[in-house]
C-alpha cells in the first residue's frame, strides 16, 4: 500500500525501485495509520528536497537510507508512542 502511494505522490522525479520498496516496507512496519500517511508524505517531500535537490548532503544520505531525516523519525516515533 505505501509503495503504491509513493508512486502516486510524485512521478515527476523517478526514484530507484530499491529505495522506494525498502522505504515503503519499513514505513508500513513502523507506523500505523494515520501516521503512516504522514510518513509517506514526508518521504515524498524529502525525495524532492534532498534526493533531487541536495544530493550530496547529510540530509540526502539519511533520506536515501531511511526515507526520513533523523528529526522526522524522532518526531514520528514520539507521536506513535503517545
C-alpha positions, 0 to 999 in steps of 0.5 A, spaced: 500 500 500 505 505 501 509 503 495 503 504 491 502 511 494 509 513 493 508 512 486 502 516 486 505 522 490 510 524 485 512 521 478 515 527 476 522 525 479 523 517 478 526 514 484 530 507 484 525 501 485 530 499 491 529 505 495 522 506 494 520 498 496 525 498 502 522 505 504 515 503 503 516 496 507 519 499 513 514 505 513 508 500 513 512 496 519 513 502 523 507 506 523 500 505 523 495 509 520 494 515 520 501 516 521 503 512 516 500 517 511 504 522 514 510 518 513 509 517 506 508 524 505 514 526 508 518 521 504 515 524 498 517 531 500 524 529 502 525 525 495 524 532 492 528 536 497 534 532 498 534 526 493 533 531 487 535 537 490 541 536 495 544 530 493 550 530 496 548 532 503 547 529 510 540 530 509 540 526 502 544 520 505 539 519 511 533 520 506 536 515 501 537 510 507 531 511 511 526 515 507 526 520 513 531 525 516 533 523 523 528 529 526 522 526 522 523 519 525 524 522 532 518 526 531 514 520 528 516 515 533 514 520 539 507 521 536 506 513 535 508 512 542 503 517 545 
